[in-house]
């Protein structure tokens, strides 16, 4: 055991590059927009959805691992007493600690020592648990093949025992490994096998159906995703548990918003909002309100969007990326409702927090760029949009580059760079995945219509404008402004 705890040179180098890029853009943005505030310390960066699950290193350097000395002393004591079970437990704890500090080689060293003796542990399932922990560490270290092998070994052990809970854990971890490494068909196959093992029990079916539905959603198999969500709701209703129903409704609403159906998200959440929020330990309350607020914002029901966002704001306890995005959305809602003073105050808080936190996630950068535009800071919007586009190219995600080009096109339109805006927006349309995200497609056409109009192409502008109008007309059908208050 080497005891190394420093970040690798690769991670440090990547950190310097990303921080340098962000700092340079921030300095340029501030000088061009007339801002005088000093850039605050970098608190973190996120690459798509992986960093929120702890799958990739962030820019926040890990604190000293205070537990290491105690764990090492306890390990020596266990070895002196020839207590194999405790030694394995401690080796697993050490592996977790080194993994948390991003020292993956040392984490793997301890895991190997643990796995070598795991068959002698008093708990017959311990070897499986250690293998699943190894899969997590290998995935963080971007060793996908070894992560899959660890999951397969845990699953084989579970089937040999047999032990159903361990089998379910192994299939869940295997599905996660495949999904987070971009192998959606394999992830869906693992989740489907997990579902087949749980069919006799409705209560166990609910999370299995939700996992499979969300994987199909990411794979853009919308019809199959909706069918699985409906099955999950039916299973939740059979259990007669508010917890299960609330969990499913929250996830269904989020999926509806992602599929460009904000009216359906409102219909799912608004009648039973208090019930859904009461089960916040199953699904974070603030995120439920964020989904509802974004849906109202898309439907241009700005007063209701503000109610949801303000309530969301009151529940957030941390100064993080979620708060930046919320403040940017609230700024836009205030501005569109004509509440200029509230919009300005909210924007100032958003800008200040963004300066302190540093690089944000792609969705936050896109809405933040739009908030800068609403405050008359076109250059700030331009640099934020460019950072979003840079992030989308280095950490690809579904339609990420199209979102970045949309943000950039908005800023270019405001700055009069019409030819560049037209070319970028056309490229954004060409890059859209199939089936297309109709909301994103309509937003791109809305900006393109203004650009083409100023370029003297009225017929093309009207065609793009019609696509946006058709989308808005469709989502407003079946949505009433008299839905229950937030």
C-alpha positions in Angstrom: 0.0 0.0 0.0 1.6 3.2 -1.2 -0.4 5.7 0.9 -0.4 8.2 -1.9 -3.1 10.9 -1.7 -2.1 13.5 -4.2 -4.2 14.1 -7.4 -2.6 12.7 -10.5 -0.7 15.0 -12.8 -3.3 14.5 -15.5 -6.2 15.7 -13.3 -4.1 18.7 -12.1 -3.3 19.6 -15.7 -6.9 19.4 -16.7 -7.9 21.5 -13.8 -5.4 24.3 -14.8 -6.7 24.2 -18.4 -10.4 24.5 -17.5 -9.9 27.1 -14.7 -7.6 29.1 -17.0 -10.2 29.1 -19.8 -13.0 30.1 -17.4 -10.9 32.8 -15.7 -9.8 34.3 -19.1 -13.4 34.5 -20.3 -14.6 35.9 -17.0 -12.0 38.7 -17.1 -12.8 39.5 -20.7 -16.6 39.4 -19.9 -16.2 41.7 -17.0 -14.0 44.2 -18.8 -16.3 44.3 -21.8 -19.5 44.6 -19.8 -18.1 47.3 -17.4 -18.2 45.1 -14.3 -15.7 45.9 -11.6 -16.1 43.0 -9.3 -13.1 40.7 -8.7 -13.4 37.1 -9.7 -13.9 34.9 -6.7 -12.2 31.6 -5.9 -13.1 28.6 -8.0 -15.4 26.3 -6.1 -16.2 23.6 -8.6 -16.9 22.5 -12.2 -19.2 20.0 -13.6 -19.1 17.9 -16.7 -22.6 17.0 -17.8 -24.5 14.8 -15.4 -21.6 12.6 -14.4 -20.0 14.9 -11.9 -23.3 15.2 -10.0 -23.0 11.5 -9.4 -19.4 11.7 -8.4 -18.2 9.9 -11.5 -15.5 12.3 -12.6 -13.1 14.6 -10.7 -14.2 18.2 -10.2 -12.1 21.3 -9.8 -12.7 21.3 -6.0 -9.6 19.7 -4.6 -10.4 17.1 -1.9 -9.8 18.0 1.7 -7.1 16.1 3.7 -8.4 12.6 4.4 -8.6 12.9 8.2 -9.8 9.3 8.6 -6.7 7.8 7.0 -4.4 7.6 10.1 -7.2 6.0 12.2 -8.0 3.6 9.5 -4.4 2.6 9.1 -3.9 2.1 12.8 -7.1 0.0 13.0 -5.9 -2.1 10.0 -2.7 -2.9 11.8 -4.6 -3.9 14.9 -6.9 -6.2 13.0 -4.0 -7.8 11.3 -2.3 -8.4 14.6 -5.4 -10.1 15.9 -5.8 -12.1 12.7 -9.4 -10.8 12.3 -9.9 -11.3 8.5 -13.5 -9.9 8.5 -12.4 -6.6 10.2 -9.3 -6.4 8.0 -11.5 -6.7 4.9 -13.9 -4.0 6.2 -11.1 -1.6 6.9 -9.4 -2.2 3.5 -12.8 -1.4 1.9 -13.1 1.8 3.9 -9.5 2.8 2.9 -10.4 2.2 -0.7 -13.4 4.5 -0.4 -11.3 7.2 1.3 -8.6 7.1 -1.4 -11.3 7.1 -4.1 -12.9 10.2 -2.5 -9.5 11.9 -2.7 -9.3 11.0 -6.4 -6.3 8.7 -5.7 -7.6 5.8 -7.8 -4.5 3.7 -8.0 -4.2 3.6 -4.3 -7.9 2.8 -4.0 -7.5 -0.1 -6.3 -4.5 -1.4 -4.3 -6.6 -1.6 -1.2 -9.6 -3.1 -3.1 -7.3 -5.8 -4.4 -6.1 -6.6 -0.9 -9.7 -6.7 0.3 -10.9 -8.9 -2.6 -8.1 -11.4 -2.1 -9.4 -12.3 1.4 -13.1 -11.5 0.9 -14.1 -15.1 0.6 -13.0 -15.6 4.3 -15.3 -12.8 5.5 -18.0 -13.8 8.0 -20.7 -12.2 5.8 -21.1 -14.4 2.7 -22.3 -11.4 0.6 -19.3 -9.2 1.6 -17.3 -10.3 -1.5 -20.1 -9.1 -3.7 -20.3 -5.7 -1.9 -16.6 -5.3 -2.3 -16.8 -6.1 -6.0 -19.5 -3.5 -6.5 -17.4 -0.9 -4.7 -14.5 -1.9 -7.0 -16.8 -1.3 -10.0 -17.5 2.2 -8.7 -13.8 3.0 -8.2 -12.9 1.6 -11.7 -15.6 3.7 -13.3 -14.4 6.9 -11.6 -10.9 6.0 -12.9 -12.4 5.6 -16.3 -11.6 1.9 -16.4 -15.0 0.8 -17.8 -13.9 -2.8 -18.8 -12.7 -3.5 -15.2 -15.9 -1.9 -13.8 -18.1 -4.2 -15.9 -16.0 -7.3 -14.9 -16.4 -6.4 -11.2 -20.2 -6.1 -11.7 -20.4 -9.4 -13.6 -18.4 -11.1 -10.8 -20.7 -9.8 -8.1 -23.7 -10.9 -10.1 -22.3 -14.4 -10.6 -21.7 -14.7 -6.8 -25.2 -13.5 -6.1 -26.7 -16.2 -8.4 -24.4 -18.8 -6.9 -25.5 -18.1 -3.3 -28.4 -17.4 -4.3 -29.1 -13.9 -2.9 -31.8 -11.7 -4.6 -30.9 -8.4 -3.0 -27.3 -8.7 -4.1 -28.4 -9.7 -7.6 -30.5 -6.5 -7.8 -27.6 -4.4 -6.5 -25.2 -5.9 -9.0 -27.7 -5.3 -11.9 -28.3 -1.7 -10.8 -24.5 -1.0 -10.6 -23.9 -2.7 -14.0 -26.7 -0.6 -15.5 -25.1 2.6 -14.0 -21.7 1.6 -15.3 -23.0 1.1 -18.8 -25.1 4.3 -18.8 -22.4 6.6 -17.4 -19.9 5.3 -19.9 -22.3 6.0 -22.8 -23.4 2.4 -23.6 -27.2 2.8 -23.5 -28.2 -0.5 -25.1 -26.2 -2.5 -22.5 -27.5 -0.3 -19.7 -31.1 -0.9 -20.9 -30.5 -4.7 -21.1 -29.2 -4.8 -17.5 -32.1 -2.7 -16.2 -34.6 -4.9 -18.1 -33.1 -8.0 -16.5 -33.4 -6.3 -13.1 -37.1 -5.6 -13.8 -37.7 -9.3 -14.7 -36.3 -10.3 -11.3 -38.7 -8.0 -9.5 -42.0 -8.5 -11.3 -43.7 -10.5 -8.5 -43.5 -7.5 -6.2 -45.2 -4.2 -7.1 -43.3 -2.3 -4.5 -40.0 -3.5 -5.9 -41.3 -2.9 -9.4 -41.6 0.8 -9.0 -37.9 1.8 -8.9 -37.0 -0.9 -11.5 -39.6 0.5 -13.9 -38.5 4.1 -13.3 -34.8 3.2 -14.0 -35.7 1.5 -17.2 -38.1 4.3 -18.3 -35.4 7.0 -17.7 -32.8 5.0 -19.7 -35.2 4.8 -22.6 -35.8 8.5 -22.2 -32.1 9.2 -22.5 -32.0 6.9 -25.6 -34.8 9.0 -27.1 -37.2 6.0 -27.2 -40.0 8.2 -26.1 -42.9 5.9 -26.7 -41.3 3.1 -24.7 -40.3 5.5 -22.0 -43.9 6.8 -21.6 -45.2 3.2 -21.5 -42.8 2.3 -18.7 -43.7 5.4 -16.7 -47.3 4.5 -17.0 -46.6 1.0 -15.8 -44.7 2.5 -12.8 -47.6 4.7 -11.9 -50.0 1.7 -12.1 -47.6 -0.3 -9.9 -47.4 2.6 -7.4 -51.2 2.8 -7.3 -51.5 -0.9 -6.5 -49.1 -0.5 -3.5 -51.4 2.3 -2.2 -48.3 4.1 -0.9 -48.1 7.9 -1.3 -44.4 7.6 -1.3 -44.4 5.4 -4.5 -47.0 7.6 -6.2 -45.2 10.8 -5.4 -41.8 9.4 -6.5 -43.3 8.3 -9.9 -45.2 11.6 -10.5 -42.0 13.7 -9.9 -40.0 11.6 -12.3 -42.8 11.5 -14.9 -43.1 15.3 -14.8 -39.3 15.8 -15.3 -39.5 13.4 -18.2 -42.4 15.3 -19.7 -40.5 18.5 -19.6 -37.4 16.9 -21.2 -39.7 15.5 -24.0 -41.0 19.0 -24.7 -44.4 18.5 -23.0 -44.5 21.2 -20.3 -48.3 21.2 -20.2 -48.1 17.5 -19.2 -45.6 18.3 -16.4 -48.0 20.9 -15.0 -50.9 18.5 -15.2 -49.0 15.8 -13.3 -47.6 18.0 -10.5 -50.1 20.8 -9.8 -53.0 18.7 -8.5 -50.8 16.8 -6.0 -47.9 19.1 -5.5 -48.1 19.2 -1.7 -48.1 15.4 -1.6 -45.2 15.1 -3.9 -43.2 17.7 -2.0 -43.9 15.9 1.3 -41.8 13.0 0.1 -38.7 15.1 -0.5 -36.4 12.3 0.8 -37.4 10.3 -2.3 -37.1 13.2 -4.7 -35.6 16.5 -3.8 -38.4 19.1 -3.2 -36.4 21.9 -4.9 -36.0 19.9 -8.1 -39.8 19.2 -8.2 -40.4 23.0 -8.0 -37.7 23.6 -10.6 -39.5 21.3 -13.0 -42.8 23.0 -12.3 -41.3 26.5 -12.7 -39.5 25.7 -15.9 -42.8 24.2 -17.3 -44.7 27.4 -16.4 -41.9 29.5 -17.9 -42.1 27.6 -21.2 -45.9 28.0 -21.2 -45.4 31.8 -20.7 -47.3 31.6 -17.4 -44.8 33.9 -15.8 -46.6 34.7 -12.5 -46.9 31.0 -11.8 -43.3 30.4 -12.8 -42.2 33.0 -10.3 -44.3 31.5 -7.5 -42.6 28.1 -8.1 -39.1 29.5 -8.4 -39.5 31.7 -5.3 -40.6 28.7 -3.3 -37.7 26.7 -4.8 -35.4 29.4 -3.7 -36.6 29.2 -0.1 -35.8 25.5 0.0 -32.2 25.6 -1.4 -29.7 25.5 1.4 -26.5 25.6 -0.7 -24.7 28.3 -2.8 -24.2 26.1 -5.8 -24.8 25.6 -9.5 -28.5 24.8 -8.9 -29.0 28.3 -7.2 -27.2 30.1 -10.1 -29.5 28.4 -12.6 -32.6 29.2 -10.5 -31.7 32.8 -10.1 -31.1 33.1 -13.9 -34.5 31.6 -14.6 -36.2 33.8 -12.0 -34.5 36.8 -13.6 -36.0 35.9 -16.9 -39.5 35.4 -15.4 -39.4 38.7 -13.7 -38.2 40.5 -16.8 -40.9 39.0 -19.0 -43.6 39.9 -16.5 -42.3 43.5 -16.5 -41.0 43.5 -13.0 -37.8 45.3 -13.8 -36.6 46.1 -10.3 -37.1 42.5 -9.1 -35.3 41.2 -12.3 -32.3 43.5 -11.7 -31.9 42.6 -8.0 -32.2 38.9 -8.8 -29.7 39.2 -11.7 -27.1 40.9 -9.5 -27.3 38.1 -7.0 -27.0 35.5 -9.8 -24.0 37.3 -11.4 -22.2 37.6 -8.0 -22.7 33.9 -7.1 -21.7 32.9 -10.6 -18.4 34.8 -10.2 -17.7 33.1 -6.9 -18.5 29.6 -8.0 -16.7 29.5 -11.4 -17.5 27.2 -14.3 -21.1 25.9 -14.3 -22.9 23.0 -16.0 -24.0 23.3 -19.6 -27.8 23.9 -18.8 -26.8 26.6 -16.3 -24.5 28.4 -18.8 -27.2 28.4 -21.4 -29.8 30.1 -19.2 -27.2 32.3 -17.6 -26.3 33.7 -21.0 -29.9 34.5 -21.7 -30.1 36.3 -18.3 -27.1 38.4 -19.3 -28.9 39.4 -22.5 -32.1 40.3 -20.6 -29.9 42.6 -18.5 -28.4 44.3 -21.5 -25.0 42.6 -21.2 -24.5 41.2 -24.7 -20.8 40.7 -24.4 -21.2 38.8 -21.1 -23.8 36.7 -22.8 -21.4 36.0 -25.7 -18.6 34.8 -23.5 -20.9 32.7 -21.4 -22.4 31.1 -24.5 -18.9 30.4 -25.9 -18.0 28.7 -22.6 -21.2 26.6 -22.9 -20.2 25.6 -26.4 -16.6 24.7 -25.4 -18.0 22.5 -22.6 -20.4 20.8 -24.9 -17.6 19.9 -27.3 -15.3 18.6 -24.6 -18.0 16.7 -22.7 -20.5 15.6 -25.4 -24.1 15.1 -24.3 -27.3 14.8 -26.2 -27.9 18.0 -28.2 -25.3 19.8 -26.0 -23.6 21.5 -28.9 -27.0 22.7 -30.3 -27.8 24.3 -27.0 -24.5 26.1 -27.0 -25.0 27.3 -30.5 -28.5 28.6 -29.6 -27.0 30.6 -26.7 -24.3 31.9 -29.0 -26.8 32.8 -31.7 -28.9 34.9 -29.3 -25.8 36.9 -28.3 -24.6 37.3 -31.9 -28.1 38.6 -32.9 -28.0 41.2 -30.2 -24.5 42.3 -31.3 -25.4 42.5 -34.9 -23.3 39.5 -36.0 -26.1 38.3 -38.3 -24.2 36.1 -40.8 -22.4 34.3 -38.0 -25.6 33.8 -36.1 -27.4 32.4 -39.1 -24.6 29.9 -39.8 -24.4 28.8 -36.2 -28.1 28.3 -35.8 -28.4 26.3 -39.1 -25.6 24.1 -37.8 -27.5 23.7 -34.5 -30.5 22.4 -36.4 -28.3 20.0 -38.4 -26.7 18.6 -35.2 -30.1 17.8 -33.5 -30.4 14.1 -32.6 -33.3 12.0 -33.9 -36.0 12.1 -32.9 -35.5 15.8 -32.4 -36.1 17.7 -29.2 -39.1 19.8 -30.5 -38.7 22.4 -27.8 -35.0 23.0 -28.6 -35.8 22.9 -32.3 -38.5 25.6 -31.9 -36.3 27.8 -29.8 -33.6 27.7 -32.4 -36.1 28.6 -35.1 -37.4 31.5 -33.0 -34.0 33.1 -32.9 -33.3 32.2 -36.5 -36.5 33.9 -37.6 -35.3 37.2 -36.2 -31.9 36.8 -37.7 -33.2 35.9 -41.2 -35.7 38.8 -41.0 -32.8 41.3 -40.4 -30.9 39.7 -43.2 -33.7 40.5 -45.6 -35.0 36.9 -46.0 -38.7 37.3 -45.1 -40.0 34.0 -46.4 -37.4 31.9 -44.6 -37.9 34.0 -41.5 -41.7 33.3 -41.6 -41.1 29.6 -42.1 -38.9 29.5 -38.9 -41.4 31.7 -37.0 -44.2 29.3 -37.9 -42.4 26.3 -36.4 -42.1 28.1 -33.1 -45.7 29.2 -33.1 -46.9 25.7 -33.9 -45.0 24.3 -31.0 -46.4 26.9 -28.6 -49.9 26.3 -29.8 -49.5 22.6 -29.3 -48.2 22.8 -25.7 -50.8 25.3 -24.6 -53.6 22.9 -25.6 -55.0 21.2 -22.5 -53.1 23.5 -20.1 -55.3 25.9 -18.1 -54.2 29.0 -16.4 -56.5 28.1 -13.5 -54.4 25.1 -12.3 -54.0 25.0 -8.5 -51.6 27.6 -7.0 -48.1 26.8 -6.0 
